Amino acid sequence: MNPEATESSGSVREAVASNPTTPEDTLRLLGNETTESVGDVRAAVARNLNTSVDVLRTLGNEATESEGYVRATAKSALAARGLT
């Protein structure tokens, strides 16, 4: 097994966050800065076409997301859906 592809490295969680069949409750958990410290994982949630609008809005909000690139990714995803 590739030591870089471990759960602790974030790559496994990022792959799960990118998977279009990942359940909504898992996306919600991986998209929450309180429970997921790796910004790339949260950005992957924002890029997932099956992430709910409320999770995207949370990821795009400065009060609930500290990483600027995650907020920008979420805002782009909302815009692509015709939302702001």
mmCIF file of the N, C-alpha and C atoms, coordinates in Angstrom:
data_MODEL
# 
_entry.id   MODEL 
# 
loop_
_atom_site.group_PDB 
_atom_site.id 
_atom_site.type_symbol 
_atom_site.label_atom_id 
_atom_site.label_alt_id 
_atom_site.label_comp_id 
_atom_site.label_asym_id 
_atom_site.label_entity_id 
_atom_site.label_seq_id 
_atom_site.pdbx_PDB_ins_code 
_atom_site.Cartn_x 
_atom_site.Cartn_y 
_atom_site.Cartn_z 
_atom_site.occupancy 
_atom_site.B_iso_or_equiv 
_atom_site.pdbx_formal_charge 
_atom_site.auth_seq_id 
_atom_site.auth_comp_id 
_atom_site.auth_asym_id 
_atom_site.auth_atom_id 
_atom_site.pdbx_PDB_model_num 
ATOM 1   N N  . MET A 1 1  ? 0.842   -1.177 0.000   1.00 0.00 ? 1  MET A N  1 
ATOM 2   C CA . MET A 1 1  ? 0.000   0.000  0.000   1.00 0.00 ? 1  MET A CA 1 
ATOM 3   C C  . MET A 1 1  ? 0.885   1.237  0.000   1.00 0.00 ? 1  MET A C  1 
ATOM 4   N N  . ASN A 1 2  ? 0.477   2.221  -0.764  1.00 0.00 ? 2  ASN A N  1 
ATOM 5   C CA . ASN A 1 2  ? 1.191   3.488  -0.839  1.00 0.00 ? 2  ASN A CA 1 
ATOM 6   C C  . ASN A 1 2  ? 1.050   4.240  0.488   1.00 0.00 ? 2  ASN A C  1 
ATOM 7   N N  . PRO A 1 3  ? 2.162   4.543  1.163   1.00 0.00 ? 3  PRO A N  1 
ATOM 8   C CA . PRO A 1 3  ? 2.068   5.235  2.450   1.00 0.00 ? 3  PRO A CA 1 
ATOM 9   C C  . PRO A 1 3  ? 1.462   6.635  2.318   1.00 0.00 ? 3  PRO A C  1 
ATOM 10  N N  . GLU A 1 4  ? 1.511   7.206  1.125   1.00 0.00 ? 4  GLU A N  1 
ATOM 11  C CA . GLU A 1 4  ? 0.898   8.523  0.922   1.00 0.00 ? 4  GLU A CA 1 
ATOM 12  C C  . GLU A 1 4  ? -0.619  8.431  0.870   1.00 0.00 ? 4  GLU A C  1 
ATOM 13  N N  . ALA A 1 5  ? -1.142  7.283  0.537   1.00 0.00 ? 5  ALA A N  1 
ATOM 14  C CA . ALA A 1 5  ? -2.588  7.101  0.403   1.00 0.00 ? 5  ALA A CA 1 
ATOM 15  C C  . ALA A 1 5  ? -3.172  6.537  1.692   1.00 0.00 ? 5  ALA A C  1 
ATOM 16  N N  . THR A 1 6  ? -2.916  7.184  2.778   1.00 0.00 ? 6  THR A N  1 
ATOM 17  C CA . THR A 1 6  ? -3.466  6.767  4.057   1.00 0.00 ? 6  THR A CA 1 
ATOM 18  C C  . THR A 1 6  ? -4.530  7.741  4.496   1.00 0.00 ? 6  THR A C  1 
ATOM 19  N N  . GLU A 1 7  ? -5.374  7.287  5.376   1.00 0.00 ? 7  GLU A N  1 
ATOM 20  C CA . GLU A 1 7  ? -6.440  8.159  5.876   1.00 0.00 ? 7  GLU A CA 1 
ATOM 21  C C  . GLU A 1 7  ? -5.863  9.405  6.528   1.00 0.00 ? 7  GLU A C  1 
ATOM 22  N N  . SER A 1 8  ? -4.758  9.275  7.247   1.00 0.00 ? 8  SER A N  1 
ATOM 23  C CA . SER A 1 8  ? -4.202  10.421 7.944   1.00 0.00 ? 8  SER A CA 1 
ATOM 24  C C  . SER A 1 8  ? -3.624  11.463 6.993   1.00 0.00 ? 8  SER A C  1 
ATOM 25  N N  . SER A 1 9  ? -3.268  11.066 5.773   1.00 0.00 ? 9  SER A N  1 
ATOM 26  C CA . SER A 1 9  ? -2.711  12.035 4.828   1.00 0.00 ? 9  SER A CA 1 
ATOM 27  C C  . SER A 1 9  ? -3.786  12.897 4.193   1.00 0.00 ? 9  SER A C  1 
ATOM 28  N N  . GLY A 1 10 ? -5.018  12.506 4.287   1.00 0.00 ? 10 GLY A N  1 
ATOM 29  C CA . GLY A 1 10 ? -6.105  13.259 3.687   1.00 0.00 ? 10 GLY A CA 1 
ATOM 30  C C  . GLY A 1 10 ? -6.456  12.800 2.291   1.00 0.00 ? 10 GLY A C  1 
ATOM 31  N N  . SER A 1 11 ? -5.579  12.046 1.640   1.00 0.00 ? 11 SER A N  1 
ATOM 32  C CA . SER A 1 11 ? -5.857  11.654 0.259   1.00 0.00 ? 11 SER A CA 1 
ATOM 33  C C  . SER A 1 11 ? -7.050  10.707 0.154   1.00 0.00 ? 11 SER A C  1 
ATOM 34  N N  . VAL A 1 12 ? -7.219  9.834  1.126   1.00 0.00 ? 12 VAL A N  1 
ATOM 35  C CA . VAL A 1 12 ? -8.370  8.937  1.110   1.00 0.00 ? 12 VAL A CA 1 
ATOM 36  C C  . VAL A 1 12 ? -9.647  9.741  1.322   1.00 0.00 ? 12 VAL A C  1 
ATOM 37  N N  . ARG A 1 13 ? -9.638  10.662 2.282   1.00 0.00 ? 13 ARG A N  1 
ATOM 38  C CA . ARG A 1 13 ? -10.822 11.493 2.536   1.00 0.00 ? 13 ARG A CA 1 
ATOM 39  C C  . ARG A 1 13 ? -11.124 12.381 1.340   1.00 0.00 ? 13 ARG A C  1 
ATOM 40  N N  . GLU A 1 14 ? -10.078 12.872 0.681   1.00 0.00 ? 14 GLU A N  1 
ATOM 41  C CA . GLU A 1 14 ? -10.291 13.694 -0.515  1.00 0.00 ? 14 GLU A CA 1 
ATOM 42  C C  . GLU A 1 14 ? -10.929 12.863 -1.634  1.00 0.00 ? 14 GLU A C  1 
ATOM 43  N N  . ALA A 1 15 ? -10.501 11.630 -1.794  1.00 0.00 ? 15 ALA A N  1 
ATOM 44  C CA . ALA A 1 15 ? -11.096 10.751 -2.801  1.00 0.00 ? 15 ALA A CA 1 
ATOM 45  C C  . ALA A 1 15 ? -12.564 10.479 -2.485  1.00 0.00 ? 15 ALA A C  1 
ATOM 46  N N  . VAL A 1 16 ? -12.871 10.261 -1.230  1.00 0.00 ? 16 VAL A N  1 
ATOM 47  C CA . VAL A 1 16 ? -14.261 10.053 -0.818  1.00 0.00 ? 16 VAL A CA 1 
ATOM 48  C C  . VAL A 1 16 ? -15.078 11.311 -1.077  1.00 0.00 ? 16 VAL A C  1 
ATOM 49  N N  . ALA A 1 17 ? -14.522 12.467 -0.757  1.00 0.00 ? 17 ALA A N  1 
ATOM 50  C CA . ALA A 1 17 ? -15.223 13.738 -0.959  1.00 0.00 ? 17 ALA A CA 1 
ATOM 51  C C  . ALA A 1 17 ? -15.471 14.009 -2.439  1.00 0.00 ? 17 ALA A C  1 
ATOM 52  N N  . SER A 1 18 ? -14.635 13.492 -3.310  1.00 0.00 ? 18 SER A N  1 
ATOM 53  C CA . SER A 1 18 ? -14.766 13.689 -4.758  1.00 0.00 ? 18 SER A CA 1 
ATOM 54  C C  . SER A 1 18 ? -15.719 12.698 -5.413  1.00 0.00 ? 18 SER A C  1 
ATOM 55  N N  . ASN A 1 19 ? -16.009 11.623 -4.734  1.00 0.00 ? 19 ASN A N  1 
ATOM 56  C CA . ASN A 1 19 ? -16.808 10.550 -5.322  1.00 0.00 ? 19 ASN A CA 1 
ATOM 57  C C  . ASN A 1 19 ? -18.279 10.971 -5.424  1.00 0.00 ? 19 ASN A C  1 
ATOM 58  N N  . PRO A 1 20 ? -18.858 10.923 -6.625  1.00 0.00 ? 20 PRO A N  1 
ATOM 59  C CA . PRO A 1 20 ? -20.248 11.346 -6.783  1.00 0.00 ? 20 PRO A CA 1 
ATOM 60  C C  . PRO A 1 20 ? -21.264 10.439 -6.086  1.00 0.00 ? 20 PRO A C  1 
ATOM 61  N N  . THR A 1 21 ? -20.859 9.267  -5.632  1.00 0.00 ? 21 THR A N  1 
ATOM 62  C CA . THR A 1 21 ? -21.789 8.383  -4.927  1.00 0.00 ? 21 THR A CA 1 
ATOM 63  C C  . THR A 1 21 ? -21.665 8.475  -3.405  1.00 0.00 ? 21 THR A C  1 
ATOM 64  N N  . THR A 1 22 ? -20.821 9.376  -2.925  1.00 0.00 ? 22 THR A N  1 
ATOM 65  C CA . THR A 1 22 ? -20.671 9.543  -1.479  1.00 0.00 ? 22 THR A CA 1 
ATOM 66  C C  . THR A 1 22 ? -21.977 10.075 -0.897  1.00 0.00 ? 22 THR A C  1 
ATOM 67  N N  . PRO A 1 23 ? -22.468 9.468  0.176   1.00 0.00 ? 23 PRO A N  1 
ATOM 68  C CA . PRO A 1 23 ? -23.720 9.916  0.784   1.00 0.00 ? 23 PRO A CA 1 
ATOM 69  C C  . PRO A 1 23 ? -23.636 11.362 1.305   1.00 0.00 ? 23 PRO A C  1 
ATOM 70  N N  . GLU A 1 24 ? -24.778 12.008 1.299   1.00 0.00 ? 24 GLU A N  1 
ATOM 71  C CA . GLU A 1 24 ? -24.875 13.411 1.732   1.00 0.00 ? 24 GLU A CA 1 
ATOM 72  C C  . GLU A 1 24 ? -24.340 13.614 3.147   1.00 0.00 ? 24 GLU A C  1 
ATOM 73  N N  . ASP A 1 25 ? -24.647 12.725 4.071   1.00 0.00 ? 25 ASP A N  1 
ATOM 74  C CA . ASP A 1 25 ? -24.183 12.922 5.446   1.00 0.00 ? 25 ASP A CA 1 
ATOM 75  C C  . ASP A 1 25 ? -22.658 12.866 5.530   1.00 0.00 ? 25 ASP A C  1 
ATOM 76  N N  . THR A 1 26 ? -22.036 12.061 4.691   1.00 0.00 ? 26 THR A N  1 
ATOM 77  C CA . THR A 1 26 ? -20.575 12.000 4.663   1.00 0.00 ? 26 THR A CA 1 
ATOM 78  C C  . THR A 1 26 ? -20.000 13.276 4.058   1.00 0.00 ? 26 THR A C  1 
ATOM 79  N N  . LEU A 1 27 ? -20.609 13.768 2.986   1.00 0.00 ? 27 LEU A N  1 
ATOM 80  C CA . LEU A 1 27 ? -20.160 15.043 2.402   1.00 0.00 ? 27 LEU A CA 1 
ATOM 81  C C  . LEU A 1 27 ? -20.295 16.178 3.407   1.00 0.00 ? 27 LEU A C  1 
ATOM 82  N N  . ARG A 1 28 ? -21.378 16.158 4.150   1.00 0.00 ? 28 ARG A N  1 
ATOM 83  C CA . ARG A 1 28 ? -21.592 17.195 5.170   1.00 0.00 ? 28 ARG A CA 1 
ATOM 84  C C  . ARG A 1 28 ? -20.482 17.142 6.219   1.00 0.00 ? 28 ARG A C  1 
ATOM 85  N N  . LEU A 1 29 ? -20.118 15.962 6.649   1.00 0.00 ? 29 LEU A N  1 
ATOM 86  C CA . LEU A 1 29 ? -19.059 15.786 7.646   1.00 0.00 ? 29 LEU A CA 1 
ATOM 87  C C  . LEU A 1 29 ? -17.707 16.230 7.093   1.00 0.00 ? 29 LEU A C  1 
ATOM 88  N N  . LEU A 1 30 ? -17.399 15.800 5.865   1.00 0.00 ? 30 LEU A N  1 
ATOM 89  C CA . LEU A 1 30 ? -16.112 16.157 5.254   1.00 0.00 ? 30 LEU A CA 1 
ATOM 90  C C  . LEU A 1 30 ? -16.045 17.631 4.859   1.00 0.00 ? 30 LEU A C  1 
ATOM 91  N N  . GLY A 1 31 ? -17.183 18.275 4.730   1.00 0.00 ? 31 GLY A N  1 
ATOM 92  C CA . GLY A 1 31 ? -17.212 19.685 4.370   1.00 0.00 ? 31 GLY A CA 1 
ATOM 93  C C  . GLY A 1 31 ? -17.245 20.623 5.556   1.00 0.00 ? 31 GLY A C  1 
ATOM 94  N N  . ASN A 1 32 ? -17.183 20.081 6.740   1.00 0.00 ? 32 ASN A N  1 
ATOM 95  C CA . ASN A 1 32 ? -17.260 20.886 7.945   1.00 0.00 ? 32 ASN A CA 1 
ATOM 96  C C  . ASN A 1 32 ? -15.857 21.139 8.491   1.00 0.00 ? 32 ASN A C  1 
ATOM 97  N N  . GLU A 1 33 ? -15.473 22.398 8.588   1.00 0.00 ? 33 GLU A N  1 
ATOM 98  C CA . GLU A 1 33 ? -14.125 22.729 9.045   1.00 0.00 ? 33 GLU A CA 1 
ATOM 99  C C  . GLU A 1 33 ? -13.862 22.249 10.469  1.00 0.00 ? 33 GLU A C  1 
ATOM 100 N N  . THR A 1 34 ? -14.901 22.128 11.275  1.00 0.00 ? 34 THR A N  1 
ATOM 101 C CA . THR A 1 34 ? -14.741 21.650 12.650  1.00 0.00 ? 34 THR A CA 1 
ATOM 102 C C  . THR A 1 34 ? -14.319 20.182 12.687  1.00 0.00 ? 34 THR A C  1 
ATOM 103 N N  . THR A 1 35 ? -14.841 19.385 11.757  1.00 0.00 ? 35 THR A N  1 
ATOM 104 C CA . THR A 1 35 ? -14.535 17.955 11.763  1.00 0.00 ? 35 THR A CA 1 
ATOM 105 C C  . THR A 1 35 ? -13.504 17.552 10.712  1.00 0.00 ? 35 THR A C  1 
ATOM 106 N N  . GLU A 1 36 ? -13.219 18.435 9.742   1.00 0.00 ? 36 GLU A N  1 
ATOM 107 C CA . GLU A 1 36 ? -12.233 18.145 8.687   1.00 0.00 ? 36 GLU A CA 1 
ATOM 108 C C  . GLU A 1 36 ? -11.253 19.297 8.577   1.00 0.00 ? 36 GLU A C  1 
ATOM 109 N N  . SER A 1 37 ? -10.016 19.061 9.009   1.00 0.00 ? 37 SER A N  1 
ATOM 110 C CA . SER A 1 37 ? -9.018  20.135 9.045   1.00 0.00 ? 37 SER A CA 1 
ATOM 111 C C  . SER A 1 37 ? -8.296  20.361 7.719   1.00 0.00 ? 37 SER A C  1 
ATOM 112 N N  . VAL A 1 38 ? -8.395  19.429 6.780   1.00 0.00 ? 38 VAL A N  1 
ATOM 113 C CA . VAL A 1 38 ? -7.660  19.542 5.519   1.00 0.00 ? 38 VAL A CA 1 
ATOM 114 C C  . VAL A 1 38 ? -8.509  20.307 4.502   1.00 0.00 ? 38 VAL A C  1 
ATOM 115 N N  . GLY A 1 39 ? -8.018  21.479 4.112   1.00 0.00 ? 39 GLY A N  1 
ATOM 116 C CA . GLY A 1 39 ? -8.749  22.318 3.170   1.00 0.00 ? 39 GLY A CA 1 
ATOM 117 C C  . GLY A 1 39 ? -8.985  21.664 1.830   1.00 0.00 ? 39 GLY A C  1 
ATOM 118 N N  . ASP A 1 40 ? -8.036  20.873 1.355   1.00 0.00 ? 40 ASP A N  1 
ATOM 119 C CA . ASP A 1 40 ? -8.209  20.200 0.065   1.00 0.00 ? 40 ASP A CA 1 
ATOM 120 C C  . ASP A 1 40 ? -9.378  19.223 0.088   1.00 0.00 ? 40 ASP A C  1 
ATOM 121 N N  . VAL A 1 41 ? -9.638  18.633 1.233   1.00 0.00 ? 41 VAL A N  1 
ATOM 122 C CA . VAL A 1 41 ? -10.787 17.736 1.365   1.00 0.00 ? 41 VAL A CA 1 
ATOM 123 C C  . VAL A 1 41 ? -12.077 18.546 1.274   1.00 0.00 ? 41 VAL A C  1 
ATOM 124 N N  . ARG A 1 42 ? -12.123 19.664 1.983   1.00 0.00 ? 42 ARG A N  1 
ATOM 125 C CA . ARG A 1 42 ? -13.324 20.516 1.938   1.00 0.00 ? 42 ARG A CA 1 
ATOM 126 C C  . ARG A 1 42 ? -13.535 21.081 0.537   1.00 0.00 ? 42 ARG A C  1 
ATOM 127 N N  . ALA A 1 43 ? -12.454 21.425 -0.159  1.00 0.00 ? 43 ALA A N  1 
ATOM 128 C CA . ALA A 1 43 ? -12.564 21.912 -1.543  1.00 0.00 ? 43 ALA A CA 1 
ATOM 129 C C  . ALA A 1 43 ? -13.106 20.813 -2.453  1.00 0.00 ? 43 ALA A C  1 
ATOM 130 N N  . ALA A 1 44 ? -12.708 19.569 -2.210  1.00 0.00 ? 44 ALA A N  1 
ATOM 131 C CA . ALA A 1 44 ? -13.228 18.448 -2.995  1.00 0.00 ? 44 ALA A CA 1 
ATOM 132 C C  . ALA A 1 44 ? -14.725 18.289 -2.768  1.00 0.00 ? 44 ALA A C  1 
ATOM 133 N N  . VAL A 1 45 ? -15.173 18.507 -1.550  1.00 0.00 ? 45 VAL A N  1 
ATOM 134 C CA . VAL A 1 45 ? -16.611 18.482 -1.265  1.00 0.00 ? 45 VAL A CA 1 
ATOM 135 C C  . VAL A 1 45 ? -17.303 19.562 -2.086  1.00 0.00 ? 45 VAL A C  1 
ATOM 136 N N  . ALA A 1 46 ? -16.715 20.744 -2.131  1.00 0.00 ? 46 ALA A N  1 
ATOM 137 C CA . ALA A 1 46 ? -17.310 21.852 -2.879  1.00 0.00 ? 46 ALA A CA 1 
ATOM 138 C C  . ALA A 1 46 ? -17.383 21.541 -4.374  1.00 0.00 ? 46 ALA A C  1 
ATOM 139 N N  . ARG A 1 47 ? -16.424 20.811 -4.895  1.00 0.00 ? 47 ARG A N  1 
ATOM 140 C CA . ARG A 1 47 ? -16.414 20.455 -6.317  1.00 0.00 ? 47 ARG A CA 1 
ATOM 141 C C  . ARG A 1 47 ? -17.352 19.297 -6.653  1.00 0.00 ? 47 ARG A C  1 
ATOM 142 N N  . ASN A 1 48 ? -17.772 18.547 -5.654  1.00 0.00 ? 48 ASN A N  1 
ATOM 143 C CA . ASN A 1 48 ? -18.633 17.386 -5.882  1.00 0.00 ? 48 ASN A CA 1 
ATOM 144 C C  . ASN A 1 48 ? -20.016 17.874 -6.320  1.00 0.00 ? 48 ASN A C  1 
ATOM 145 N N  . LEU A 1 49 ? -20.462 17.447 -7.489  1.00 0.00 ? 49 LEU A N  1 
ATOM 146 C CA . LEU A 1 49 ? -21.737 17.906 -8.040  1.00 0.00 ? 49 LEU A CA 1 
ATOM 147 C C  . LEU A 1 49 ? -22.941 17.482 -7.202  1.00 0.00 ? 49 LEU A C  1 
ATOM 148 N N  . ASN A 1 50 ? -22.760 16.521 -6.323  1.00 0.00 ? 50 ASN A N  1 
ATOM 149 C CA . ASN A 1 50 ? -23.862 16.052 -5.485  1.00 0.00 ? 50 ASN A CA 1 
ATOM 150 C C  . ASN A 1 50 ? -23.882 16.673 -4.090  1.00 0.00 ? 50 ASN A C  1 
ATOM 151 N N  . THR A 1 51 ? -23.001 17.618 -3.831  1.00 0.00 ? 51 THR A N  1 
ATOM 152 C CA . THR A 1 51 ? -23.014 18.317 -2.548  1.00 0.00 ? 51 THR A CA 1 
ATOM 153 C C  . THR A 1 51 ? -24.216 19.243 -2.506  1.00 0.00 ? 51 THR A C  1 
ATOM 154 N N  . SER A 1 52 ? -24.918 19.221 -1.394  1.00 0.00 ? 52 SER A N  1 
ATOM 155 C CA . SER A 1 52 ? -26.133 20.023 -1.266  1.00 0.00 ? 52 SER A CA 1 
ATOM 156 C C  . SER A 1 52 ? -25.810 21.517 -1.252  1.00 0.00 ? 52 SER A C  1 
ATOM 157 N N  . VAL A 1 53 ? -26.811 22.292 -1.610  1.00 0.00 ? 53 VAL A N  1 
ATOM 158 C CA . VAL A 1 53 ? -26.664 23.747 -1.648  1.00 0.00 ? 53 VAL A CA 1 
ATOM 159 C C  . VAL A 1 53 ? -26.341 24.297 -0.264  1.00 0.00 ? 53 VAL A C  1 
ATOM 160 N N  . ASP A 1 54 ? -26.951 23.768 0.776   1.00 0.00 ? 54 ASP A N  1 
ATOM 161 C CA . ASP A 1 54 ? -26.679 24.291 2.117   1.00 0.00 ? 54 ASP A CA 1 
ATOM 162 C C  . ASP A 1 54 ? -25.233 24.038 2.535   1.00 0.00 ? 54 ASP A C  1 
ATOM 163 N N  . VAL A 1 55 ? -24.661 22.896 2.152   1.00 0.00 ? 55 VAL A N  1 
ATOM 164 C CA . VAL A 1 55 ? -23.244 22.640 2.457   1.00 0.00 ? 55 VAL A CA 1 
ATOM 165 C C  . VAL A 1 55 ? -22.365 23.595 1.654   1.00 0.00 ? 55 VAL A C  1 
ATOM 166 N N  . LEU A 1 56 ? -22.700 23.806 0.397   1.00 0.00 ? 56 LEU A N  1 
ATOM 167 C CA . LEU A 1 56 ? -21.927 24.756 -0.419  1.00 0.00 ? 56 LEU A CA 1 
ATOM 168 C C  . LEU A 1 56 ? -21.986 26.164 0.179   1.00 0.00 ? 56 LEU A C  1 
ATOM 169 N N  . ARG A 1 57 ? -23.146 26.555 0.639   1.00 0.00 ? 57 ARG A N  1 
ATOM 170 C CA . ARG A 1 57 ? -23.266 27.890 1.252   1.00 0.00 ? 57 ARG A CA 1 
ATOM 171 C C  . ARG A 1 57 ? -22.433 27.990 2.524   1.00 0.00 ? 57 ARG A C  1 
ATOM 172 N N  . THR A 1 58 ? -22.387 26.928 3.290   1.00 0.00 ? 58 THR A N  1 
ATOM 173 C CA . THR A 1 58 ? -21.545 26.914 4.491   1.00 0.00 ? 58 THR A CA 1 
ATOM 174 C C  . THR A 1 58 ? -20.068 27.024 4.101   1.00 0.00 ? 58 THR A C  1 
ATOM 175 N N  . LEU A 1 59 ? -19.675 26.271 3.082   1.00 0.00 ? 59 LEU A N  1 
ATOM 176 C CA . LEU A 1 59 ? -18.284 26.307 2.620   1.00 0.00 ? 59 LEU A CA 1 
ATOM 177 C C  . LEU A 1 59 ? -17.925 27.665 2.008   1.00 0.00 ? 59 LEU A C  1 
ATOM 178 N N  . GLY A 1 60 ? -18.898 28.353 1.470   1.00 0.00 ? 60 GLY A N  1 
ATOM 179 C CA . GLY A 1 60 ? -18.643 29.644 0.844   1.00 0.00 ? 60 GLY A CA 1 
ATOM 180 C C  . GLY A 1 60 ? -18.737 30.824 1.784   1.00 0.00 ? 60 GLY A C  1 
ATOM 181 N N  . ASN A 1 61 ? -19.033 30.566 3.044   1.00 0.00 ? 61 ASN A N  1 
ATOM 182 C CA . ASN A 1 61 ? -19.249 31.620 4.023   1.00 0.00 ? 61 ASN A CA 1 
ATOM 183 C C  . ASN A 1 61 ? -17.981 31.876 4.840   1.00 0.00 ? 61 ASN A C  1 
ATOM 184 N N  . GLU A 1 62 ? -17.564 33.123 4.890   1.00 0.00 ? 62 GLU A N  1 
ATOM 185 C CA . GLU A 1 62 ? -16.349 33.480 5.632   1.00 0.00 ? 62 GLU A CA 1 
ATOM 186 C C  . GLU A 1 62 ? -16.471 33.170 7.122   1.00 0.00 ? 62 GLU A C  1 
ATOM 187 N N  . ALA A 1 63 ? -17.678 33.211 7.657   1.00 0.00 ? 63 ALA A N  1 
ATOM 188 C CA . ALA A 1 63 ? -17.884 32.943 9.083   1.00 0.00 ? 63 ALA A CA 1 
ATOM 189 C C  . ALA A 1 63 ? -17.713 31.465 9.430   1.00 0.00 ? 63 ALA A C  1 
ATOM 190 N N  . THR A 1 64 ? -17.885 30.577 8.437   1.00 0.00 ? 64 THR A N  1 
ATOM 191 C CA . THR A 1 64 ? -17.822 29.145 8.714   1.00 0.00 ? 64 THR A CA 1 
ATOM 192 C C  . THR A 1 64 ? -16.698 28.424 7.979   1.00 0.00 ? 64 THR A C  1 
ATOM 193 N N  . GLU A 1 65 ? -15.961 29.140 7.119   1.00 0.00 ? 65 GLU A N  1 
ATOM 194 C CA . GLU A 1 65 ? -14.849 28.541 6.366   1.00 0.00 ? 65 GLU A CA 1 
ATOM 195 C C  . GLU A 1 65 ? -13.683 29.522 6.333   1.00 0.00 ? 65 GLU A C  1 
ATOM 196 N N  . SER A 1 66 ? -12.543 29.113 6.887   1.00 0.00 ? 66 SER A N  1 
ATOM 197 C CA . SER A 1 66 ? -11.396 30.018 7.000   1.00 0.00 ? 66 SER A CA 1 
ATOM 198 C C  . SER A 1 66 ? -10.513 30.060 5.756   1.00 0.00 ? 66 SER A C  1 
ATOM 199 N N  . GLU A 1 67 ? -10.526 28.995 4.954   1.00 0.00 ? 67 GLU A N  1 
ATOM 200 C CA . GLU A 1 67 ? -9.651  28.937 3.777   1.00 0.00 ? 67 GLU A CA 1 
ATOM 201 C C  . GLU A 1 67 ? -10.293 29.652 2.590   1.00 0.00 ? 67 GLU A C  1 
ATOM 202 N N  . GLY A 1 68 ? -9.603  30.652 2.068   1.00 0.00 ? 68 GLY A N  1 
ATOM 203 C CA . GLY A 1 68 ? -10.125 31.423 0.948   1.00 0.00 ? 68 GLY A CA 1 
ATOM 204 C C  . GLY A 1 68 ? -10.359 30.604 -0.301  1.00 0.00 ? 68 GLY A C  1 
ATOM 205 N N  . TYR A 1 69 ? -9.455  29.669 -0.600  1.00 0.00 ? 69 TYR A N  1 
ATOM 206 C CA . TYR A 1 69 ? -9.632  28.876 -1.818  1.00 0.00 ? 69 TYR A CA 1 
ATOM 207 C C  . TYR A 1 69 ? -10.808 27.926 -1.703  1.00 0.00 ? 69 TYR A C  1 
ATOM 208 N N  . VAL A 1 70 ? -11.129 27.474 -0.493  1.00 0.00 ? 70 VAL A N  1 
ATOM 209 C CA . VAL A 1 70 ? -12.309 26.628 -0.304  1.00 0.00 ? 70 VAL A CA 1 
ATOM 210 C C  . VAL A 1 70 ? -13.567 27.462 -0.524  1.00 0.00 ? 70 VAL A C  1 
ATOM 211 N N  . ARG A 1 71 ? -13.584 28.670 0.055   1.00 0.00 ? 71 ARG A N  1 
ATOM 212 C CA . ARG A 1 71 ? -14.735 29.565 -0.159  1.00 0.00 ? 71 ARG A CA 1 
ATOM 213 C C  . ARG A 1 71 ? -14.926 29.860 -1.636  1.00 0.00 ? 71 ARG A C  1 
ATOM 214 N N  . ALA A 1 72 ? -13.838 30.151 -2.338  1.00 0.00 ? 72 ALA A N  1 
ATOM 215 C CA . ALA A 1 72 ? -13.923 30.464 -3.767  1.00 0.00 ? 72 ALA A CA 1 
ATOM 216 C C  . ALA A 1 72 ? -14.442 29.267 -4.561  1.00 0.00 ? 72 ALA A C  1 
ATOM 217 N N  . THR A 1 73 ? -14.011 28.076 -4.214  1.00 0.00 ? 73 THR A N  1 
ATOM 218 C CA . THR A 1 73 ? -14.472 26.869 -4.898  1.00 0.00 ? 73 THR A CA 1 
ATOM 219 C C  . THR A 1 73 ? -15.966 26.673 -4.668  1.00 0.00 ? 73 THR A C  1 
ATOM 220 N N  . ALA A 1 74 ? -16.409 26.869 -3.440  1.00 0.00 ? 74 ALA A N  1 
ATOM 221 C CA . ALA A 1 74 ? -17.829 26.720 -3.127  1.00 0.00 ? 74 ALA A CA 1 
ATOM 222 C C  . ALA A 1 74 ? -18.662 27.774 -3.854  1.00 0.00 ? 74 ALA A C  1 
ATOM 223 N N  . LYS A 1 75 ? -18.178 29.001 -3.888  1.00 0.00 ? 75 LYS A N  1 
ATOM 224 C CA . LYS A 1 75 ? -18.910 30.069 -4.584  1.00 0.00 ? 75 LYS A CA 1 
ATOM 225 C C  . LYS A 1 75 ? -18.987 29.787 -6.079  1.00 0.00 ? 75 LYS A C  1 
ATOM 226 N N  . SER A 1 76 ? -17.931 29.247 -6.653  1.00 0.00 ? 76 SER A N  1 
ATOM 227 C CA . SER A 1 76 ? -17.954 28.867 -8.072  1.00 0.00 ? 76 SER A CA 1 
ATOM 228 C C  . SER A 1 76 ? -18.977 27.762 -8.318  1.00 0.00 ? 76 SER A C  1 
ATOM 229 N N  . ALA A 1 77 ? -19.039 26.795 -7.410  1.00 0.00 ? 77 ALA A N  1 
ATOM 230 C CA . ALA A 1 77 ? -20.004 25.703 -7.546  1.00 0.00 ? 77 ALA A CA 1 
ATOM 231 C C  . ALA A 1 77 ? -21.432 26.226 -7.457  1.00 0.00 ? 77 ALA A C  1 
ATOM 232 N N  . LEU A 1 78 ? -21.667 27.166 -6.551  1.00 0.00 ? 78 LEU A N  1 
ATOM 233 C CA . LEU A 1 78 ? -22.995 27.777 -6.451  1.00 0.00 ? 78 LEU A CA 1 
ATOM 234 C C  . LEU A 1 78 ? -23.336 28.541 -7.717  1.00 0.00 ? 78 LEU A C  1 
ATOM 235 N N  . ALA A 1 79 ? -22.388 29.301 -8.230  1.00 0.00 ? 79 ALA A N  1 
ATOM 236 C CA . ALA A 1 79 ? -22.614 30.082 -9.458  1.00 0.00 ? 79 ALA A CA 1 
ATOM 237 C C  . ALA A 1 79 ? -22.918 29.160 -10.634 1.00 0.00 ? 79 ALA A C  1 
ATOM 238 N N  . ALA A 1 80 ? -22.225 28.028 -10.704 1.00 0.00 ? 80 ALA A N  1 
ATOM 239 C CA . ALA A 1 80 ? -22.456 27.077 -11.790 1.00 0.00 ? 80 ALA A CA 1 
ATOM 240 C C  . ALA A 1 80 ? -23.867 26.504 -11.739 1.00 0.00 ? 80 ALA A C  1 
ATOM 241 N N  . ARG A 1 81 ? -24.459 26.509 -10.544 1.00 0.00 ? 81 ARG A N  1 
ATOM 242 C CA . ARG A 1 81 ? -25.839 26.033 -10.387 1.00 0.00 ? 81 ARG A CA 1 
ATOM 243 C C  . ARG A 1 81 ? -26.846 27.178 -10.530 1.00 0.00 ? 81 ARG A C  1 
ATOM 244 N N  . GLY A 1 82 ? -26.335 28.378 -10.821 1.00 0.00 ? 82 GLY A N  1 
ATOM 245 C CA . GLY A 1 82 ? -27.218 29.528 -10.962 1.00 0.00 ? 82 GLY A CA 1 
ATOM 246 C C  . GLY A 1 82 ? -27.635 30.128 -9.644  1.00 0.00 ? 82 GLY A C  1 
ATOM 247 N N  . LEU A 1 83 ? -26.847 29.861 -8.602  1.00 0.00 ? 83 LEU A N  1 
ATOM 248 C CA . LEU A 1 83 ? -27.150 30.355 -7.247  1.00 0.00 ? 83 LEU A CA 1 
ATOM 249 C C  . LEU A 1 83 ? -26.033 31.267 -6.768  1.00 0.00 ? 83 LEU A C  1 
ATOM 250 N N  . THR A 1 84 ? -26.330 32.042 -5.763  1.00 0.00 ? 84 THR A N  1 
ATOM 251 C CA . THR A 1 84 ? -25.296 32.883 -5.146  1.00 0.00 ? 84 THR A CA 1 
ATOM 252 C C  . THR A 1 84 ? -25.311 32.730 -3.657  1.00 0.00 ? 84 THR A C  1 
# 
